[in-house]
Amino acid sequence: QVQLVGSGGGLAQAGGSLSVSCAASGRTFSGSNLGWFRQSPGKEREFVAALAWYSGRSYYADSVKGRFTISRDNAKKIVYLQMKDLQLEDTAVYYCVASPNYYGDKSANWDTWGQGTQVTVSS
């Protein structure tokens, strides 16, 4: 089982950049698929990005494609989400997720969630 602790985020201006990360503990990090979701006030939680362990392929929501990058450092047991060209609608709490078997866009299918990190984009 993997446990996740998020960090980073904060405040950025529109057009700027930020990154969030999650540090993992547990022995199965290297075999886990990793991902990010986000939730804005009054909205449902939505898929942002995922990184499949076996293939190494990454997947992105259309709204962030070309602006966000998910990556992992297996030695440090950290998953990153680098965000550039931030827009007001990117303001949300960002959650990292992990699963041994799933890497899709359905939140209910991810096994482990971090505690969430706030990202606020101002004009």
The first five atom37 places (N, CA, C, CB, O) and aatype in JSON, in Angstrom:
{
  "aatype": [5, 19, 5, 10, 19, 7, 15, 7, 7, 7, 10, 0, 5, 0, 7, 7, 15, 10, 15, 19, 15, 4, 0, 0, 15, 7, 1, 16, 13, 15, 7, 15, 2, 10, 7, 17, 13, 1, 5, 15, 14, 7, 11, 6, 1, 6, 13, 19, 0, 0, 10, 0, 17, 18, 15, 7, 1, 15, 18, 18, 0, 3, 15, 19, 11, 7, 1, 13, 16, 9, 15, 1, 3, 2, 0, 11, 11, 9, 19, 18, 10, 5, 12, 11, 3, 10, 5, 10, 6, 3, 16, 0, 19, 18, 18, 4, 19, 0, 15, 14, 2, 18, 18, 7, 3, 11, 15, 0, 2, 17, 3, 16, 17, 7, 5, 7, 16, 5, 19, 16, 19, 15, 15],
  "atom_mask": [
    [1, 1, 1, 1, 1],
    [1, 1, 1, 1, 1],
    [1, 1, 1, 1, 1],
    [1, 1, 1, 1, 1],
    [1, 1, 1, 1, 1],
    [1, 1, 1, 0, 1],
    [1, 1, 1, 1, 1],
    [1, 1, 1, 0, 1],
    [1, 1, 1, 0, 1],
    [1, 1, 1, 0, 1],
    [1, 1, 1, 1, 1],
    [1, 1, 1, 1, 1],
    [1, 1, 1, 1, 1],
    [1, 1, 1, 1, 1],
    [1, 1, 1, 0, 1],
    [1, 1, 1, 0, 1],
    [1, 1, 1, 1, 1],
    [1, 1, 1, 1, 1],
    [1, 1, 1, 1, 1],
    [1, 1, 1, 1, 1],
    [1, 1, 1, 1, 1],
    [1, 1, 1, 1, 1],
    [1, 1, 1, 1, 1],
    [1, 1, 1, 1, 1],
    [1, 1, 1, 1, 1],
    [1, 1, 1, 0, 1],
    [1, 1, 1, 1, 1],
    [1, 1, 1, 1, 1],
    [1, 1, 1, 1, 1],
    [1, 1, 1, 1, 1],
    [1, 1, 1, 0, 1],
    [1, 1, 1, 1, 1],
    [1, 1, 1, 1, 1],
    [1, 1, 1, 1, 1],
    [1, 1, 1, 0, 1],
    [1, 1, 1, 1, 1],
    [1, 1, 1, 1, 1],
    [1, 1, 1, 1, 1],
    [1, 1, 1, 1, 1],
    [1, 1, 1, 1, 1],
    [1, 1, 1, 1, 1],
    [1, 1, 1, 0, 1],
    [1, 1, 1, 1, 1],
    [1, 1, 1, 1, 1],
    [1, 1, 1, 1, 1],
    [1, 1, 1, 1, 1],
    [1, 1, 1, 1, 1],
    [1, 1, 1, 1, 1],
    [1, 1, 1, 1, 1],
    [1, 1, 1, 1, 1],
    [1, 1, 1, 1, 1],
    [1, 1, 1, 1, 1],
    [1, 1, 1, 1, 1],
    [1, 1, 1, 1, 1],
    [1, 1, 1, 1, 1],
    [1, 1, 1, 0, 1],
    [1, 1, 1, 1, 1],
    [1, 1, 1, 1, 1],
    [1, 1, 1, 1, 1],
    [1, 1, 1, 1, 1],
    [1, 1, 1, 1, 1],
    [1, 1, 1, 1, 1],
    [1, 1, 1, 1, 1],
    [1, 1, 1, 1, 1],
    [1, 1, 1, 1, 1],
    [1, 1, 1, 0, 1],
    [1, 1, 1, 1, 1],
    [1, 1, 1, 1, 1],
    [1, 1, 1, 1, 1],
    [1, 1, 1, 1, 1],
    [1, 1, 1, 1, 1],
    [1, 1, 1, 1, 1],
    [1, 1, 1, 1, 1],
    [1, 1, 1, 1, 1],
    [1, 1, 1, 1, 1],
    [1, 1, 1, 1, 1],
    [1, 1, 1, 1, 1],
    [1, 1, 1, 1, 1],
    [1, 1, 1, 1, 1],
    [1, 1, 1, 1, 1],
    [1, 1, 1, 1, 1],
    [1, 1, 1, 1, 1],
    [1, 1, 1, 1, 1],
    [1, 1, 1, 1, 1],
    [1, 1, 1, 1, 1],
    [1, 1, 1, 1, 1],
    [1, 1, 1, 1, 1],
    [1, 1, 1, 1, 1],
    [1, 1, 1, 1, 1],
    [1, 1, 1, 1, 1],
    [1, 1, 1, 1, 1],
    [1, 1, 1, 1, 1],
    [1, 1, 1, 1, 1],
    [1, 1, 1, 1, 1],
    [1, 1, 1, 1, 1],
    [1, 1, 1, 1, 1],
    [1, 1, 1, 1, 1],
    [1, 1, 1, 1, 1],
    [1, 1, 1, 1, 1],
    [1, 1, 1, 1, 1],
    [1, 1, 1, 1, 1],
    [1, 1, 1, 1, 1],
    [1, 1, 1, 1, 1],
    [1, 1, 1, 0, 1],
    [1, 1, 1, 1, 1],
    [1, 1, 1, 1, 1],
    [1, 1, 1, 1, 1],
    [1, 1, 1, 1, 1],
    [1, 1, 1, 1, 1],
    [1, 1, 1, 1, 1],
    [1, 1, 1, 1, 1],
    [1, 1, 1, 1, 1],
    [1, 1, 1, 1, 1],
    [1, 1, 1, 0, 1],
    [1, 1, 1, 1, 1],
    [1, 1, 1, 0, 1],
    [1, 1, 1, 1, 1],
    [1, 1, 1, 1, 1],
    [1, 1, 1, 1, 1],
    [1, 1, 1, 1, 1],
    [1, 1, 1, 1, 1],
    [1, 1, 1, 1, 1],
    [1, 1, 1, 1, 1]
  ],
  "atom_positions": [
    [[0.84, -1.2, 0.0], [0.0, 0.0, 0.0], [0.88, 1.25, 0.0], [-0.95, 0.01, 1.22], [1.91, 1.29, 0.67]],
    [[0.47, 2.25, -0.75], [1.19, 3.51, -0.85], [0.43, 4.58, -0.08], [1.37, 3.93, -2.33], [-0.8, 4.65, -0.15]],
    [[1.15, 5.4, 0.66], [0.56, 6.58, 1.28], [1.15, 7.81, 0.59], [0.83, 6.61, 2.83], [2.33, 7.81, 0.23]],
    [[0.34, 8.85, 0.41], [0.76, 10.03, -0.36], [0.59, 11.31, 0.46], [-0.06, 10.13, -1.66], [-0.44, 11.5, 1.11]],
    [[1.59, 12.16, 0.42], [1.54, 13.46, 1.1], [1.87, 14.54, 0.08], [2.52, 13.52, 2.32], [2.98, 14.58, -0.46]],
    [[0.91, 15.41, -0.18], [1.1, 16.44, -1.19], [1.79, 17.67, -0.65], [0.0, 0.0, 0.0], [1.75, 17.95, 0.55]],
    [[2.43, 18.42, -1.57], [3.07, 19.68, -1.22], [3.18, 20.54, -2.47], [4.47, 19.45, -0.58], [2.87, 20.09, -3.57]],
    [[3.63, 21.78, -2.28], [3.77, 22.69, -3.4], [2.5, 23.48, -3.6], [0.0, 0.0, 0.0], [1.74, 23.71, -2.65]],
    [[2.26, 23.9, -4.83], [1.08, 24.71, -5.12], [1.27, 26.12, -4.62], [0.0, 0.0, 0.0], [2.39, 26.61, -4.53]],
    [[0.15, 26.79, -4.3], [0.21, 28.17, -3.84], [-0.5, 29.09, -4.8], [0.0, 0.0, 0.0], [-1.52, 28.74, -5.39]],
    [[0.04, 30.3, -4.95], [-0.59, 31.35, -5.74], [0.26, 31.71, -6.94], [-0.84, 32.6, -4.88], [1.47, 31.85, -6.83]],
    [[-0.38, 31.84, -8.1], [0.32, 32.26, -9.3], [-0.58, 33.17, -10.12], [0.76, 31.03, -10.14], [-1.81, 33.12, -10.0]],
    [[0.02, 33.99, -10.94], [-0.76, 34.83, -11.85], [-1.1, 34.05, -13.11], [0.01, 36.11, -12.21], [-0.4, 33.1, -13.47]],
    [[-2.16, 34.44, -13.76], [-2.53, 33.81, -15.02], [-1.36, 33.93, -16.0], [-3.82, 34.45, -15.6], [-0.75, 34.98, -16.16]],
    [[-1.09, 32.82, -16.64], [0.04, 32.76, -17.56], [1.33, 32.28, -16.91], [0.0, 0.0, 0.0], [2.31, 32.01, -17.6]],
    [[1.32, 32.18, -15.59], [2.5, 31.76, -14.86], [2.59, 30.26, -14.7], [0.0, 0.0, 0.0], [1.85, 29.5, -15.33]],
    [[3.52, 29.83, -13.85], [3.78, 28.41, -13.65], [3.81, 28.06, -12.17], [5.1, 28.01, -14.3], [4.15, 28.9, -11.33]],
    [[3.46, 26.84, -11.87], [3.54, 26.28, -10.53], [3.76, 24.79, -10.67], [2.26, 26.59, -9.69], [3.55, 24.21, -11.74]],
    [[4.18, 24.18, -9.56], [4.23, 22.73, -9.55], [3.71, 22.22, -8.23], [5.66, 22.23, -9.81], [3.82, 22.89, -7.2]],
    [[3.16, 21.05, -8.25], [2.74, 20.34, -7.05], [3.41, 18.97, -7.08], [1.18, 20.21, -6.97], [3.76, 18.45, -8.14]],
    [[3.58, 18.41, -5.91], [4.22, 17.1, -5.83], [3.61, 16.29, -4.7], [5.73, 17.24, -5.64], [2.95, 16.83, -3.81]],
    [[3.85, 15.01, -4.76], [3.42, 14.11, -3.71], [4.55, 13.17, -3.36], [2.16, 13.33, -4.13], [5.12, 12.51, -4.23]],
    [[4.86, 13.11, -2.08], [5.85, 12.15, -1.6], [5.14, 10.9, -1.14], [6.7, 12.75, -0.46], [4.13, 10.96, -0.43]],
    [[5.66, 9.77, -1.56], [5.01, 8.5, -1.24], [5.81, 7.71, -0.23], [4.81, 7.67, -2.5], [7.04, 7.79, -0.18]],
    [[5.12, 6.97, 0.57], [5.76, 6.01, 1.46], [5.12, 4.66, 1.2], [5.61, 6.43, 2.96], [4.0, 4.57, 0.7]],
    [[5.83, 3.63, 1.54], [5.33, 2.29, 1.26], [6.22, 1.6, 0.26], [0.0, 0.0, 0.0], [6.97, 2.24, -0.47]],
    [[6.13, 0.3, 0.23], [7.06, -0.48, -0.57], [6.64, -0.65, -2.01], [7.22, -1.82, 0.04], [7.44, -1.13, -2.82]],
    [[5.43, -0.26, -2.38], [4.92, -0.56, -3.72], [4.88, 0.64, -4.63], [3.56, -1.15, -3.62], [4.2, 0.6, -5.65]],
    [[5.59, 1.71, -4.32], [5.56, 2.91, -5.17], [6.0, 2.59, -6.58], [6.44, 4.0, -4.58], [5.38, 3.04, -7.54]],
    [[7.07, 1.82, -6.73], [7.61, 1.56, -8.06], [6.65, 0.79, -8.94], [8.9, 0.82, -7.95], [6.79, 0.83, -10.17]],
    [[5.71, 0.09, -8.39], [4.76, -0.66, -9.19], [3.43, 0.02, -9.37], [0.0, 0.0, 0.0], [2.5, -0.56, -9.93]],
    [[3.31, 1.25, -8.91], [2.02, 1.94, -8.9], [1.85, 2.88, -10.08], [1.86, 2.7, -7.62], [2.77, 3.58, -10.5]],
    [[0.65, 2.88, -10.61], [0.25, 3.94, -11.53], [-0.05, 5.18, -10.69], [-1.0, 3.53, -12.4], [-0.54, 5.08, -9.56]],
    [[0.26, 6.35, -11.24], [0.11, 7.59, -10.49], [-0.73, 8.58, -11.27], [1.47, 8.2, -10.16], [-0.78, 8.53, -12.5]],
    [[-1.38, 9.49, -10.57], [-2.21, 10.46, -11.28], [-2.51, 11.68, -10.44], [0.0, 0.0, 0.0], [-2.12, 11.78, -9.28]],
    [[-3.23, 12.61, -11.06], [-3.68, 13.83, -10.4], [-5.13, 14.11, -10.76], [-2.78, 15.03, -10.79], [-5.53, 13.95, -11.92]],
    [[-5.89, 14.51, -9.77], [-7.24, 15.03, -9.94], [-7.29, 16.42, -9.33], [-8.3, 14.08, -9.28], [-6.37, 16.83, -8.62]],
    [[-8.34, 17.13, -9.61], [-8.53, 18.45, -8.99], [-10.01, 18.71, -8.75], [-7.91, 19.56, -9.88], [-10.88, 18.13, -9.41]],
    [[-10.27, 19.57, -7.81], [-11.65, 19.92, -7.49], [-11.74, 21.39, -7.13], [-12.18, 19.06, -6.34], [-11.04, 21.89, -6.25]],
    [[-12.62, 22.08, -7.84], [-12.89, 23.49, -7.58], [-14.18, 23.59, -6.76], [-13.01, 24.31, -8.91], [-15.0, 22.67, -6.79]],
    [[-14.35, 24.68, -6.03], [-15.58, 24.84, -5.23], [-16.83, 24.73, -6.09], [-15.56, 26.19, -4.5], [-16.94, 25.38, -7.13]],
    [[-17.76, 23.91, -5.65], [-19.02, 23.76, -6.36], [-18.96, 22.86, -7.57], [0.0, 0.0, 0.0], [-19.96, 22.68, -8.26]],
    [[-17.79, 22.28, -7.83], [-17.64, 21.4, -9.0], [-17.26, 20.0, -8.56], [-16.59, 21.96, -9.97], [-16.76, 19.79, -7.45]],
    [[-17.5, 19.05, -9.45], [-17.09, 17.69, -9.18], [-15.59, 17.54, -9.36], [-17.85, 16.71, -10.08], [-14.94, 18.3, -10.09]],
    [[-15.06, 16.53, -8.69], [-13.64, 16.24, -8.85], [-13.39, 15.79, -10.29], [-13.18, 15.17, -7.83], [-14.15, 14.98, -10.83]],
    [[-12.33, 16.29, -10.91], [-12.07, 15.96, -12.3], [-10.65, 15.44, -12.51], [-12.32, 17.17, -13.19], [-9.71, 15.83, -11.8]],
    [[-10.53, 14.58, -13.47], [-9.25, 14.0, -13.84], [-8.35, 15.06, -14.47], [-9.44, 12.83, -14.8], [-8.81, 15.89, -15.25]],
    [[-7.07, 15.02, -14.12], [-6.1, 15.95, -14.69], [-5.06, 15.19, -15.53], [-5.4, 16.76, -13.57], [-4.86, 15.49, -16.71]],
    [[-4.4, 14.21, -14.91], [-3.33, 13.5, -15.61], [-3.07, 12.16, -14.94], [-2.03, 14.34, -15.64], [-3.39, 11.96, -13.77]],
    [[-2.48, 11.25, -15.71], [-2.1, 9.94, -15.17], [-0.84, 9.46, -15.85], [-3.23, 8.92, -15.33], [-0.56, 9.8, -17.0]],
    [[-0.09, 8.65, -15.12], [1.16, 8.09, -15.63], [1.15, 6.6, -15.36], [2.42, 8.79, -14.98], [1.16, 6.17, -14.2]],
    [[1.12, 5.81, -16.42], [1.04, 4.37, -16.29], [2.42, 3.79, -15.98], [0.48, 3.74, -17.56], [3.4, 4.13, -16.63]],
    [[2.47, 2.93, -14.98], [3.76, 2.38, -14.56], [4.35, 1.49, -15.64], [3.59, 1.59, -13.27], [5.52, 1.64, -15.99]],
    [[3.55, 0.56, -16.18], [4.1, -0.47, -17.06], [4.6, 0.12, -18.39], [3.05, -1.55, -17.33], [5.69, -0.2, -18.84]],
    [[3.79, 0.98, -19.01], [4.16, 1.51, -20.32], [4.95, 2.8, -20.25], [2.92, 1.73, -21.14], [5.66, 3.16, -21.19]],
    [[4.81, 3.51, -19.12], [5.44, 4.81, -19.01], [4.69, 5.91, -19.75], [0.0, 0.0, 0.0], [5.16, 7.04, -19.81]],
    [[3.52, 5.58, -20.3], [2.75, 6.57, -21.05], [2.01, 7.5, -20.09], [1.76, 5.89, -22.0], [1.6, 7.09, -19.0]],
    [[1.84, 8.73, -20.51], [1.09, 9.7, -19.72], [-0.2, 10.06, -20.45], [1.94, 10.95, -19.45], [-0.27, 10.0, -21.68]],
    [[-1.19, 10.45, -19.69], [-2.51, 10.78, -20.22], [-2.96, 12.09, -19.57], [-3.54, 9.62, -19.96], [-2.7, 12.32, -18.39]],
    [[-3.63, 12.92, -20.33], [-4.03, 14.23, -19.83], [-5.47, 14.55, -20.2], [-3.1, 15.31, -20.36], [-5.97, 14.12, -21.24]],
    [[-6.11, 15.32, -19.34], [-7.4, 15.9, -19.7], [-7.17, 16.91, -20.82], [-8.09, 16.56, -18.47], [-6.13, 17.55, -20.88]],
    [[-8.15, 17.05, -21.68], [-8.01, 17.99, -22.8], [-7.75, 19.41, -22.32], [-9.27, 17.97, -23.67], [-7.05, 20.17, -22.98]],
    [[-8.3, 19.76, -21.17], [-8.19, 21.13, -20.66], [-6.77, 21.48, -20.23], [-9.13, 21.32, -19.5], [-6.44, 22.67, -20.12]],
    [[-5.92, 20.48, -20.0], [-4.55, 20.78, -19.54], [-3.49, 20.29, -20.52], [-4.32, 20.15, -18.18], [-2.3, 20.54, -20.31]],
    [[-3.89, 19.59, -21.56], [-2.93, 19.02, -22.51], [-2.07, 20.11, -23.11], [-3.66, 18.24, -23.62], [-2.56, 21.13, -23.58]],
    [[-0.76, 19.87, -23.09], [0.17, 20.85, -23.62], [0.63, 21.88, -22.61], [0.0, 0.0, 0.0], [1.57, 22.63, -22.86]],
    [[-0.04, 21.93, -21.45], [0.33, 22.9, -20.41], [0.84, 22.22, -19.15], [-0.87, 23.78, -20.07], [1.69, 22.77, -18.45]],
    [[0.33, 21.03, -18.85], [0.71, 20.3, -17.63], [1.55, 19.08, -18.0], [-0.54, 19.87, -16.82], [1.38, 18.49, -19.06]],
    [[2.47, 18.71, -17.09], [3.3, 17.53, -17.29], [3.36, 16.73, -16.0], [4.72, 17.93, -17.76], [3.71, 17.27, -14.94]],
    [[3.03, 15.46, -16.08], [3.16, 14.56, -14.94], [4.45, 13.76, -15.08], [1.93, 13.61, -14.82], [4.81, 13.33, -16.17]],
    [[5.13, 13.59, -13.96], [6.37, 12.81, -13.98], [6.57, 12.17, -12.61], [7.59, 13.71, -14.37], [5.87, 12.49, -11.65]],
    [[7.53, 11.27, -12.55], [7.79, 10.58, -11.29], [9.29, 10.38, -11.12], [7.05, 9.23, -11.23], [10.03, 10.28, -12.09]],
    [[9.71, 10.33, -9.87], [11.08, 9.99, -9.53], [11.0, 8.78, -8.61], [11.83, 11.21, -8.84], [10.69, 8.9, -7.42]],
    [[11.3, 7.62, -9.16], [11.14, 6.39, -8.39], [12.14, 6.31, -7.23], [11.3, 5.18, -9.29], [11.83, 5.74, -6.18]],
    [[13.31, 6.85, -7.41], [14.32, 6.8, -6.35], [13.88, 7.63, -5.14], [15.67, 7.3, -6.86], [14.1, 7.25, -4.0]],
    [[13.27, 8.78, -5.43], [12.82, 9.66, -4.34], [11.38, 9.37, -3.93], [12.94, 11.12, -4.77], [10.9, 9.89, -2.92]],
    [[10.69, 8.53, -4.71], [9.28, 8.21, -4.45], [8.42, 9.47, -4.46], [9.13, 7.48, -3.1], [7.66, 9.73, -3.53]],
    [[8.56, 10.25, -5.52], [7.81, 11.49, -5.65], [7.14, 11.52, -7.02], [8.74, 12.73, -5.45], [7.73, 11.12, -8.02]],
    [[5.9, 11.99, -7.05], [5.21, 12.25, -8.3], [4.99, 13.76, -8.4], [3.85, 11.46, -8.37], [4.6, 14.41, -7.44]],
    [[5.24, 14.29, -9.59], [5.17, 15.73, -9.82], [4.07, 16.07, -10.83], [6.52, 16.25, -10.32], [3.71, 15.26, -11.69]],
    [[3.55, 17.27, -10.7], [2.7, 17.84, -11.74], [3.2, 19.26, -11.97], [1.16, 17.82, -11.34], [3.04, 20.14, -11.12]],
    [[3.82, 19.46, -13.12], [4.31, 20.77, -13.48], [3.27, 21.47, -14.34], [5.67, 20.68, -14.22], [2.78, 20.9, -15.31]],
    [[2.93, 22.7, -13.98], [1.86, 23.42, -14.62], [2.39, 24.74, -15.17], [0.69, 23.67, -13.64], [3.04, 25.5, -14.46]],
    [[2.12, 25.0, -16.43], [2.54, 26.27, -17.04], [1.35, 26.88, -17.76], [3.73, 26.06, -18.02], [0.32, 26.24, -17.97]],
    [[1.52, 28.15, -18.13], [0.43, 28.88, -18.79], [-0.87, 28.72, -18.0], [0.25, 28.38, -20.23], [-1.92, 28.42, -18.56]],
    [[-0.78, 28.93, -16.7], [-1.93, 28.72, -15.83], [-3.06, 29.68, -16.18], [-1.53, 28.89, -14.36], [-2.84, 30.83, -16.57]],
    [[-4.28, 29.16, -16.04], [-5.48, 29.93, -16.32], [-6.34, 29.99, -15.07], [-6.27, 29.31, -17.5], [-6.19, 29.17, -14.16]],
    [[-7.23, 30.95, -15.03], [-8.07, 31.12, -13.84], [-8.82, 29.84, -13.49], [-9.05, 32.26, -14.06], [-9.01, 29.52, -12.32]],
    [[-9.24, 29.11, -14.52], [-10.02, 27.9, -14.27], [-9.18, 26.74, -13.76], [-10.72, 27.48, -15.53], [-9.72, 25.67, -13.46]],
    [[-7.87, 26.92, -13.65], [-7.01, 25.91, -13.05], [-7.03, 25.99, -11.52], [-5.58, 26.05, -13.56], [-6.49, 25.11, -10.85]],
    [[-7.63, 27.03, -10.98], [-7.74, 27.17, -9.53], [-8.54, 26.0, -8.96], [-8.4, 28.51, -9.15], [-9.68, 25.77, -9.35]],
    [[-7.92, 25.27, -8.03], [-8.55, 24.07, -7.48], [-7.65, 23.5, -6.39], [-8.82, 23.02, -8.59], [-6.51, 23.92, -6.2]],
    [[-8.2, 22.54, -5.68], [-7.38, 21.69, -4.82], [-6.95, 20.49, -5.65], [-8.18, 21.24, -3.52], [-7.77, 19.81, -6.26]],
    [[-5.67, 20.24, -5.67], [-5.11, 19.17, -6.5], [-4.77, 17.97, -5.62], [-3.85, 19.66, -7.25], [-4.12, 18.1, -4.58]],
    [[-5.22, 16.79, -6.06], [-5.02, 15.55, -5.32], [-4.16, 14.59, -6.14], [-6.38, 14.91, -4.96], [-4.45, 14.35, -7.32]],
    [[-3.14, 14.04, -5.53], [-2.4, 12.97, -6.18], [-3.04, 11.64, -5.83], [-0.9, 12.99, -5.76], [-3.63, 11.48, -4.76]],
    [[-2.93, 10.69, -6.74], [-3.56, 9.39, -6.56], [-2.61, 8.29, -7.01], [-4.88, 9.31, -7.34], [-1.69, 8.51, -7.79]],
    [[-2.86, 7.1, -6.48], [-2.05, 5.95, -6.85], [-2.93, 4.71, -6.92], [-0.89, 5.74, -5.86], [-3.93, 4.59, -6.2]],
    [[-2.55, 3.8, -7.8], [-3.27, 2.54, -7.92], [-2.35, 1.5, -8.53], [-4.56, 2.7, -8.77], [-1.57, 1.82, -9.43]],
    [[-2.42, 0.26, -8.07], [-1.6, -0.79, -8.68], [-2.15, -1.27, -10.02], [-1.5, -1.97, -7.74], [-1.42, -1.85, -10.83]],
    [[-3.46, -1.01, -10.27], [-4.1, -1.63, -11.43], [-4.8, -0.67, -12.38], [-5.07, -2.62, -10.97], [-5.17, -1.06, -13.49]],
    [[-4.99, 0.59, -11.97], [-5.82, 1.5, -12.76], [-5.06, 2.77, -13.09], [-7.1, 1.84, -12.01], [-4.28, 3.25, -12.27]],
    [[-5.28, 3.34, -14.28], [-4.66, 4.62, -14.62], [-5.57, 5.46, -15.51], [-3.32, 4.4, -15.32], [-5.1, 6.21, -16.37]],
    [[-6.89, 5.32, -15.29], [-7.84, 6.05, -16.11], [-8.38, 7.29, -15.43], [0.0, 0.0, 0.0], [-7.81, 7.79, -14.46]],
    [[-9.49, 7.78, -15.96], [-10.03, 9.07, -15.51], [-11.2, 8.96, -14.54], [-10.45, 9.85, -16.7], [-11.86, 9.97, -14.26]],
    [[-11.48, 7.78, -14.03], [-12.58, 7.6, -13.08], [-12.03, 7.65, -11.66], [-13.32, 6.25, -13.33], [-11.25, 6.79, -11.26]],
    [[-12.43, 8.66, -10.9], [-11.87, 8.86, -9.57], [-12.14, 7.68, -8.64], [-12.42, 10.12, -8.97], [-11.3, 7.36, -7.8]],
    [[-13.28, 7.04, -8.78], [-13.65, 5.95, -7.88], [-12.73, 4.75, -8.01], [-15.07, 5.53, -8.14], [-12.67, 3.92, -7.1]],
    [[-12.03, 4.64, -9.12], [-11.18, 3.46, -9.36], [-9.76, 3.62, -8.84], [-11.13, 3.17, -10.83], [-8.98, 2.66, -8.87]],
    [[-9.41, 4.79, -8.36], [-8.07, 4.98, -7.79], [-8.1, 4.59, -6.32], [-7.58, 6.45, -7.97], [-9.06, 4.91, -5.61]],
    [[-7.06, 3.9, -5.86], [-7.07, 3.31, -4.52], [-6.62, 4.25, -3.42], [-6.2, 2.1, -4.51], [-7.18, 4.25, -2.32]],
    [[-5.61, 5.06, -3.71], [-4.99, 5.87, -2.66], [-4.99, 7.33, -3.07], [-3.54, 5.39, -2.38], [-4.69, 7.67, -4.22]],
    [[-5.33, 8.2, -2.13], [-5.4, 9.64, -2.38], [-4.52, 10.4, -1.39], [-6.86, 10.14, -2.29], [-4.45, 10.07, -0.21]],
    [[-3.86, 11.44, -1.9], [-3.17, 12.38, -1.04], [-4.18, 13.34, -0.42], [0.0, 0.0, 0.0], [-5.37, 13.28, -0.74]],
    [[-3.71, 14.22, 0.45], [-4.62, 15.07, 1.21], [-5.07, 16.32, 0.46], [-3.98, 15.48, 2.49], [-5.97, 17.02, 0.92]],
    [[-4.47, 16.63, -0.68], [-4.87, 17.79, -1.46], [-3.98, 19.0, -1.22], [0.0, 0.0, 0.0], [-3.55, 19.27, -0.1]],
    [[-3.73, 19.72, -2.3], [-2.88, 20.91, -2.26], [-3.56, 22.02, -3.05], [-1.44, 20.61, -2.83], [-4.0, 21.8, -4.18]],
    [[-3.65, 23.2, -2.45], [-4.37, 24.3, -3.09], [-3.51, 25.0, -4.14], [-4.82, 25.32, -2.03], [-2.34, 25.32, -3.9]],
    [[-4.11, 25.21, -5.3], [-3.5, 26.02, -6.36], [-4.49, 27.14, -6.69], [-3.16, 25.16, -7.64], [-5.65, 26.88, -7.02]],
    [[-4.03, 28.38, -6.61], [-4.88, 29.53, -6.89], [-4.24, 30.37, -7.98], [-5.13, 30.38, -5.6], [-3.07, 30.76, -7.87]],
    [[-5.01, 30.65, -9.02], [-4.52, 31.45, -10.14], [-5.29, 32.77, -10.14], [-4.69, 30.7, -11.51], [-6.52, 32.79, -10.14]],
    [[-4.56, 33.87, -10.14], [-5.18, 35.18, -10.11], [-4.94, 35.91, -11.42], [-4.64, 36.01, -8.94], [-4.01, 35.61, -12.16]],
    [[-5.81, 36.88, -11.69], [-5.7, 37.63, -12.95], [-4.76, 38.82, -12.8], [-7.08, 38.12, -13.42], [-4.54, 39.57, -13.75]]
  ]
}
